[in-house]
Structures are given as C-alpha cells and as structure tokens.
Amino acid sequence: MTASEVALQAHDSYHHEADRQDQERLLALEARVHAQLIQNTDLHVLLRLSDEQVLARIQALTSEIAASMNLLLTASQRQQTYQAVLAELRGYGPLQELLEDETVSEIMVNGPRNIYVERHGKVERSPKVFYNDAHVMRIIEKIISPLGRRLDESVPMVDARLPDGSRVNIIIPPVVLCGPTITIRKFAAEAYTAQDLVNFGTMTEEMCQFLRACVEAHLNILVSGSTSSGKTTTLNVLSSFIPHNERIVTIEDAAELQLQQEHVVPLESRPPNIEGRGEITIRQLVRNALRMRPDRIVVGECRGGEALDMLQAMNTGHDGSLTTIHANGPRDSLSRLETLVLMAGTELPSRAIREQISAALDLIIHQARFTDGSRKVTHITEVQRMEGETIVIQDIYRFEQQGLDAEGRVIGRHVCTGLRPTFAERLITRGVELPESLFQQWGGGRM
C-alpha cells in the first residue's frame, strides 16, 4: 500500500469515527429532550396538544439542552432532532419514518443498533438506531399494549399487528441474544390487484384469466412458497375473484388478508392469557367455521393439525376453499401437507392421507422469490388422482429461468405446457368457459 493510500484510509477512518460520535451525541440529545418533555408535562395533556404545540415545546427544550451539552447544531440536525422526538411521542420512534416510507416492505430490528429494511426485494441496512434495549422495549410496549398481548421472560415471543394491518413478530431475551428483535411485514395502503401482479411479471394475463376461472368455479386451491415469496399477496388476489354474493369466512393467526367483498367474517386465533387459559387455535376456528354457513373458507396458512380439518372441509361440500403452506415446490407441498395432517394426532396410514389430499385439492400455485428480489408464480399445477402410493400432478403453467442479466436480474419466461387440465369439464358445468388457446403450448410473458 502506498503512502497516499495509507493517508486516504486514515482520513476516511477519522471521518467515519467523527460521524459516529456526532450520531451518538444527537441520540443522547434526543433521549434527554424526550425525557425532559415527559417529565415536565403530564403525558395525557401532551397527547391532547396539536403537533404544532408539541413541536414548539420540543424546539425550546432542544435549544436549552443542546446549550447545556455544548452542542452546536446545524439546521438539518435540529430538524432531525425535532422529528425524532415527535416520532417518540406520536408514533413508533425510529421506526415511524420507515413505516411511512412506501418503498419499504419489511423492517427488521436486530437489537437497538442494527435495523435492516427490504426495498424492492433487496435487504439493506438503515441508518436508524435506538438508544438502547430499554428504548426498543418502550416501542414494543406501544405496539402490543393496545392488543392486550403479554411479553416477558416467561412469554418471550408474540405476534401482533399495527393499526394499518402490518404484521409484527417480536422476540426478546433470553431466547434471542442480540437484544429485542422486531420484524414488521408491511402491506400496501391499497391491496394489489391481479393486474398489478401481471405488471410486476409475477404471472401473465393468460395465467390470471385461468386462475380467475378456477376460483369462480369453486376449485380448492393451495398456494405454496417459501417465506416472503408473496403467498399472502397472491391469496389476496385470488380472493378478489370470489363473487360478492358469497359468504366468506377467513381464519388467520394475525389478520393480514384484505378482502374487498362485503360479506366477510374474519376470525383470528388467540394466544393463552397470563394464567395459560383462553387459547383459541386455528384448528378450533376451522371447525367452528363449518357451522357458520360459509360459501368459502379462506385459511391464511396451514401450519399444524388444522390441515386435516381443512381437507375434511374440502371433501365434505365446502368447495372453493383457499389456503397457503410453506413449501419448496408443488410436490413438496403435498409431502408437507401430509406431515401437517399427522400433527393432528391421527393414526391414519399414509395412503389414506394421500387419498384425502388428492380428493380435496384441485390446484397448487407455487410462488418463489428470486435473487433479484422479484417474486413470480413458478408453477400452476393440477392435482389429479392416486396411482399406487403416489399422487399424480401435472403442470399447466410454469416459469423457466434462463439465467441472469448483467445487472443480476432474472431472465426467463412463463410457459404453458400445452396440457389441458382434467377439471376443464367441471369449469364448463359451473358456467365458466375458457378459450382453448389458454391451454395451447406457448412461451411468453415478461422477462
């Protein structure tokens, strides 16, 4: 390394350390202003004041405390301090700006000093930080207290949601070692439409037309995929195809579905209370839904013994049911479903379970998240019959990846296999007719 390179490296290191110290001083200032504001004014009074009135108090306190700390603040640093303290009072502290940022789809807090966000499918580090663990816990309390949820060392994990419907998972020490951890899955202010998914390249117009027909014809559909692959978004779009004159019962751990129909009954599971009582499971809700005269049952996700109850519902006249499952592909989703049925504590042999699955399910939609952050429906697969010990499936549409371009974006196309689904006649009897061109072999769609 040359002398000039060494000097440049030392210069960068010096400025990096100076920036870090400036940030620490600003954080200390924000903490003191917030604490002083709470101490000097009754919190109930403070919450009734307008933003302009609160801001005036914050500005006066910031000038006073900055002078006592011998801090010379630039105009941007002052504005940053004002907004940070206001966010502490009115919102969720350092998370508030990220929650308001429409480009952010997921927020991941790994302790007080490590906050990451997902933008356009890519994860990046955020400059936002908390003061300390206690600061993170204060924001956590703001999130869960309106919901009556409990979080302490004996119950260190909780699922919750924000007023806008965003899903929140929280886990705290001792079961996590880096400090209180928050994961927030944000949702668009307006639910994505089928056309949005076509525009994003998630599926083609032809695939969308086919899926609409399948939902209208009351086929039972399973949406599979890995975490963050877009299963819930696709489930929302599928549910939008349900006619408005049908009664829909939705069942979820934490309400995420954004159905547009009027006749919707949303059910949500409940954890046990502080005495360990009062738990309502997804399985109990699925059983109860059968007594609610549903035209459709939509389960946000099958992850346990409720899979058996869901299959039985599909096999006993509740056609048109929709649900999701974590799996790596269409074939794997069937194996996982079989495993979940066994979690119900049944002694059914494997063949009997597979017969139930093949009789209940009509279609699997598998979705994946690619390395460039894009999400695509990779398979639309028909579930057919049993042959020996195996469930026969066949792809109607699939995505064929051909590589990556110079910028790391996925190159590929959606193709139709040319196979006509065996349930095509059922679509006709339901009054849903599709053009033959939908089942002719083709390759197209967005690259």
C-alpha positions in Angstrom: 0.0 0.0 0.0 1.4 3.4 -1.0 1.8 6.3 1.4 -1.1 8.2 -0.3 -3.4 5.2 0.1 -2.5 4.9 3.8 -3.2 8.6 4.3 -6.5 8.3 2.5 -7.5 5.3 4.6 -6.6 7.1 7.8 -8.6 10.2 6.6 -11.7 8.0 5.9 -11.4 6.3 9.2 -11.1 9.6 11.0 -14.3 11.0 9.4 -16.1 7.7 10.0 -15.3 8.0 13.7 -16.3 11.6 13.8 -19.7 10.8 12.1 -20.2 8.1 14.7 -19.5 10.4 17.6 -21.9 13.0 16.1 -24.6 10.4 15.8 -24.1 9.4 19.5 -24.3 13.0 20.6 -27.5 13.5 18.6 -29.0 10.3 20.1 -28.1 11.5 23.6 -29.7 14.8 22.9 -32.9 13.2 21.6 -33.1 11.0 24.6 -32.7 13.9 27.0 -35.3 16.1 25.2 -37.8 13.3 25.2 -37.3 12.5 28.9 -37.4 16.2 29.9 -40.6 16.7 27.8 -42.3 13.7 29.5 -41.1 14.9 32.9 -42.2 18.5 32.6 -45.7 17.8 31.1 -48.4 15.4 32.0 -48.5 12.7 29.3 -52.3 12.9 28.9 -52.0 16.7 28.4 -49.2 16.2 25.9 -51.1 13.8 23.8 -54.0 16.2 23.5 -51.8 19.0 22.2 -51.5 19.7 18.4 -48.3 18.7 16.6 -47.5 22.5 16.3 -47.8 23.0 20.0 -45.7 19.9 20.8 -43.1 21.0 18.2 -42.8 24.4 19.8 -42.0 22.7 23.2 -39.6 20.4 21.6 -37.8 23.3 19.9 -37.4 25.2 23.1 -36.1 22.2 25.0 -33.7 21.2 22.2 -32.1 24.7 22.3 -31.8 24.6 26.1 -30.4 21.1 26.4 -28.1 21.5 23.4 -26.6 24.6 25.0 -26.1 22.7 28.3 -24.3 19.9 26.4 -22.1 22.5 24.4 -23.6 21.2 21.1 -23.6 23.3 18.0 -26.4 22.0 15.8 -26.8 22.6 12.1 -30.3 23.3 10.8 -30.6 19.7 9.5 -29.5 18.3 12.8 -32.1 20.4 14.7 -34.8 19.3 12.3 -33.7 15.7 12.7 -34.0 16.0 16.5 -37.4 17.7 16.4 -38.8 14.9 14.1 -37.2 12.1 16.2 -38.7 13.4 19.5 -42.1 13.9 17.8 -42.0 10.4 16.5 -41.3 9.1 20.0 -44.4 10.8 21.3 -46.8 10.3 18.4 -45.5 7.2 16.7 -43.1 4.3 17.0 -39.8 6.2 17.4 -37.0 5.4 14.9 -39.4 3.0 13.1 -42.0 5.7 12.3 -40.2 7.1 9.2 -39.6 3.6 7.9 -43.3 2.7 8.4 -44.3 5.8 6.4 -41.8 5.1 3.6 -43.8 3.4 0.8 -40.6 1.9 -0.7 -40.0 -0.2 2.5 -41.8 -3.5 2.5 -40.2 -5.1 5.6 -38.5 -3.8 8.7 -36.1 -6.0 10.7 -34.8 -4.7 14.1 -31.9 -6.9 15.4 -31.3 -5.2 18.7 -31.0 -1.4 19.3 -28.2 -0.6 16.8 -29.0 -2.9 13.8 -32.0 -2.1 11.7 -32.5 -3.5 8.3 -35.2 -2.9 5.7 -36.3 -4.6 2.5 -36.8 -2.3 -0.6 -37.8 -3.7 -3.9 -37.0 -7.2 -2.7 -33.5 -6.3 -1.6 -32.4 -6.1 2.1 -30.2 -3.1 3.1 -29.1 -1.6 6.4 -30.9 1.5 7.7 -29.1 4.4 9.4 -31.9 4.5 12.0 -31.0 3.2 15.5 -32.4 3.0 19.0 -30.7 4.5 22.1 -30.6 1.1 23.9 -32.5 -2.1 24.7 -34.9 -0.2 27.0 -35.7 2.1 24.1 -36.6 -0.8 21.9 -38.8 -2.3 24.7 -40.6 1.0 25.1 -41.6 0.9 21.4 -42.6 -2.8 21.7 -44.9 -1.9 24.6 -46.5 0.8 22.4 -47.2 -1.9 19.7 -48.6 -4.6 21.9 -50.4 -2.8 24.7 -53.5 -1.8 22.6 -53.8 -5.5 21.7 -53.7 -6.8 25.3 -50.8 -9.1 24.4 -48.3 -10.2 27.0 -44.5 -10.2 26.6 -41.9 -11.0 29.3 -39.2 -13.6 30.1 -41.9 -16.3 30.6 -43.6 -15.4 27.2 -40.7 -14.0 25.1 -42.4 -14.2 21.7 -45.5 -12.6 20.4 -47.3 -12.0 17.0 -49.2 -8.7 16.7 -50.3 -6.2 14.1 -50.2 -2.4 13.7 -53.4 -0.3 13.2 -52.7 -0.3 9.4 -52.7 -4.1 9.3 -48.9 -4.6 9.1 -47.9 -7.9 10.7 -45.4 -7.8 13.6 -43.4 -10.6 15.2 -41.4 -9.8 18.4 -38.9 -11.9 20.3 -36.9 -10.8 23.3 -34.1 -12.1 25.5 -33.3 -14.6 26.9 -34.3 -16.6 23.7 -32.6 -14.0 21.4 -29.1 -13.0 22.1 -28.7 -9.7 20.2 -31.4 -7.8 22.1 -35.1 -7.3 21.5 -35.9 -8.2 17.9 -38.8 -6.9 15.8 -39.9 -8.0 12.3 -42.6 -5.9 10.6 -44.2 -7.1 7.3 -45.8 -4.0 5.8 -48.7 -4.0 3.5 -49.5 -1.6 0.7 -52.0 1.1 1.5 -54.2 -0.4 -1.2 -54.3 -4.1 -1.8 -52.5 -5.3 -5.0 -54.8 -6.3 -7.9 -54.5 -9.1 -10.4 -53.3 -6.5 -13.0 -50.6 -5.4 -10.5 -49.2 -8.9 -10.4 -49.3 -9.1 -14.2 -47.4 -5.7 -14.4 -44.8 -6.9 -11.9 -44.2 -10.0 -14.0 -45.5 -12.4 -11.2 -47.8 -14.0 -13.8 -49.1 -13.5 -17.3 -52.5 -12.3 -18.4 -53.4 -15.8 -19.5 -52.4 -17.3 -16.1 -54.5 -14.6 -14.4 -57.5 -15.4 -16.6 -57.1 -19.1 -15.9 -56.9 -18.6 -12.1 -59.9 -16.3 -12.1 -61.9 -19.1 -13.8 -60.7 -21.7 -11.2 -61.8 -19.5 -8.3 -65.2 -18.7 -9.8 -65.7 -22.4 -10.5 -65.1 -23.3 -6.8 -61.9 -25.2 -7.2 -59.9 -25.9 -4.0 -56.6 -24.1 -4.3 -53.4 -24.3 -2.3 -50.8 -21.5 -2.6 -47.3 -22.7 -1.6 -43.9 -21.0 -1.3 -41.1 -20.0 1.0 -41.1 -17.1 3.5 -41.5 -13.7 1.8 -42.3 -15.3 -1.6 -45.6 -13.4 -1.8 -48.1 -16.1 -0.9 -50.4 -13.8 1.1 -50.4 -11.3 -1.7 -51.4 -14.0 -4.2 -54.0 -15.3 -1.8 -55.5 -11.8 -1.6 -55.7 -11.5 -5.4 -57.3 -15.0 -5.6 -59.9 -14.0 -3.0 -60.7 -10.9 -5.1 -62.1 -13.2 -7.7 -64.8 -14.6 -5.3 -68.2 -13.3 -6.3 -69.6 -10.6 -4.0 -72.8 -12.5 -3.2 -70.9 -15.3 -1.4 -70.3 -15.6 2.4 -66.6 -15.8 3.1 -65.0 -16.9 6.5 -61.3 -16.1 6.8 -59.1 -17.7 9.5 -55.7 -16.3 10.4 -53.2 -16.1 13.3 -52.8 -12.3 12.7 -55.2 -10.7 10.3 -53.4 -10.0 7.0 -56.0 -10.6 4.3 -57.5 -7.5 2.7 -60.7 -8.8 1.2 -62.8 -6.3 -0.8 -66.2 -8.2 -0.5 -68.9 -7.0 1.9 -70.0 -10.4 3.3 -66.7 -11.4 5.1 -66.4 -12.8 8.6 -62.8 -12.6 9.7 -61.7 -14.9 12.5 -58.4 -14.6 14.4 -56.7 -17.1 16.7 -55.9 -16.0 20.3 -52.9 -16.9 22.5 -53.4 -18.1 26.1 -53.7 -15.3 28.7 -51.4 -14.7 31.7 -52.9 -17.7 33.5 -52.3 -20.0 30.5 -56.0 -20.1 29.6 -58.3 -18.9 26.9 -56.2 -20.0 23.9 -58.2 -20.3 20.6 -56.3 -22.2 17.9 -56.6 -22.1 14.1 -57.8 -25.7 14.3 -60.7 -24.7 16.6 -61.6 -21.8 14.3 -61.6 -24.1 11.2 -64.0 -26.4 12.9 -66.2 -23.5 14.1 -66.2 -22.1 10.5 -68.0 -25.2 9.3 -71.0 -24.2 11.4 -71.1 -20.7 10.1 -72.7 -21.5 6.7 -69.7 -20.4 4.7 -69.7 -20.4 0.9 -65.9 -20.1 1.1 -63.3 -20.8 3.8 -60.0 -19.0 3.5 -57.2 -20.0 5.9 -54.3 -17.6 5.9 -51.8 -20.5 6.4 -51.9 -24.2 7.3 -49.1 -24.9 9.7 -50.4 -27.6 12.0 -53.2 -30.1 12.7 -55.8 -27.7 11.1 -54.6 -29.2 7.8 -56.7 -32.3 8.5 -59.8 -30.2 9.3 -59.2 -28.1 6.1 -59.0 -31.3 3.9 -62.1 -32.7 5.5 -64.0 -29.4 4.9 -62.9 -29.5 1.2 -64.1 -33.1 1.0 -67.5 -32.5 2.5 -69.0 -29.9 0.3 -67.0 -26.8 1.1 -65.6 -26.3 -2.4 -63.7 -23.2 -3.4 -61.6 -23.1 -0.2 -58.2 -21.4 -0.3 -55.2 -21.7 1.9 -51.4 -21.3 1.9 -48.5 -23.5 3.0 -44.7 -23.2 3.4 -43.0 -25.5 0.8 -40.3 -25.6 -1.8 -42.4 -26.8 -4.8 -45.7 -28.4 -5.8 -44.6 -31.9 -5.0 -43.0 -30.8 -1.7 -46.2 -29.0 -0.7 -48.1 -32.3 -0.9 -45.5 -34.0 1.4 -45.7 -31.1 3.8 -49.4 -31.3 3.9 -49.2 -35.0 4.7 -46.9 -34.2 7.6 -49.2 -31.5 8.9 -52.1 -33.9 8.9 -50.1 -36.3 11.0 -49.6 -33.4 13.5 -53.3 -33.6 14.2 -52.5 -36.8 16.2 -54.3 -39.1 13.8 -53.3 -42.7 13.2 -54.2 -42.6 9.5 -52.0 -44.6 7.2 -50.1 -42.6 4.6 -52.2 -43.9 1.7 -55.4 -42.7 3.4 -54.0 -39.3 3.9 -52.8 -39.0 0.3 -56.2 -40.1 -0.9 -57.8 -37.3 1.2 -55.3 -34.8 -0.3 -55.9 -35.9 -3.9 -59.6 -35.9 -3.5 -59.7 -32.5 -1.8 -57.2 -30.4 -3.7 -57.6 -29.3 -7.3 -54.8 -26.8 -7.9 -51.4 -25.8 -6.4 -50.0 -22.4 -7.1 -46.3 -22.2 -6.2 -44.6 -18.9 -5.8 -40.9 -18.1 -5.3 -38.7 -15.1 -4.5 -35.7 -14.8 -6.8 -32.2 -13.5 -6.2 -33.0 -10.1 -7.8 -35.9 -9.7 -5.3 -38.6 -10.4 -7.9 -41.5 -12.7 -7.0 -43.0 -15.0 -9.6 -45.6 -17.8 -9.8 -43.3 -20.6 -10.9 -45.9 -23.4 -11.2 -49.7 -23.7 -11.6 -50.1 -27.4 -11.1 -53.2 -29.6 -11.2 -53.6 -32.3 -8.6 -55.1 -35.4 -10.3 -55.6 -38.8 -8.9 -53.7 -41.6 -7.0 -51.6 -44.1 -8.9 -50.4 -46.7 -6.5 -49.0 -44.8 -3.5 -48.3 -41.6 -5.4 -50.5 -38.5 -6.1 -50.3 -37.6 -9.8 -49.8 -33.9 -10.5 -49.2 -32.1 -13.8 -48.0 -28.6 -14.6 -50.4 -26.4 -16.5 -48.1 -23.3 -16.4 -44.6 -22.8 -15.2 -41.7 -20.3 -15.1 -38.5 -21.2 -16.9 -35.5 -19.3 -15.7 -32.7 -18.9 -18.3 -30.1 -17.0 -16.3 -29.3 -13.5 -15.1 -28.5 -10.3 -17.0 -25.5 -8.1 -16.4 -27.4 -6.3 -13.6 -28.3 -9.5 -11.8 -31.9 -9.5 -12.9 -33.6 -12.8 -13.6 -34.1 -13.7 -17.3 -36.8 -16.2 -18.1 -40.4 -16.6 -19.2 -43.7 -18.2 -18.2 -44.8 -21.0 -20.4 -47.9 -23.1 -20.9 -47.1 -26.8 -21.0 -50.0 -27.5 -23.5 -51.7 -29.9 -21.1 -55.4 -29.4 -20.7 -56.5 -29.8 -17.0 -58.8 -32.8 -16.3 -61.1 -30.4 -14.4 -61.8 -28.4 -17.6 -65.2 -30.0 -17.9 -66.1 -29.0 -14.3 -65.4 -25.4 -15.3 -68.0 -25.7 -18.1 -70.6 -27.3 -15.8 -70.0 -24.3 -13.4 -70.8 -21.9 -16.2 -67.1 -20.9 -16.7 -65.8 -21.4 -20.2 -62.2 -20.7 -21.2 -60.8 -20.4 -24.7 -58.8 -23.4 -25.9 -55.9 -21.0 -26.7 -55.2 -20.9 -22.9 -54.1 -24.5 -23.0 -52.1 -24.4 -26.2 -48.4 -24.6 -25.7 -46.7 -21.2 -25.6 -43.9 -19.3 -24.0 -44.3 -15.6 -23.2 -44.7 -13.1 -20.5 -42.3 -10.6 -19.1 -38.6 -11.4 -18.9 
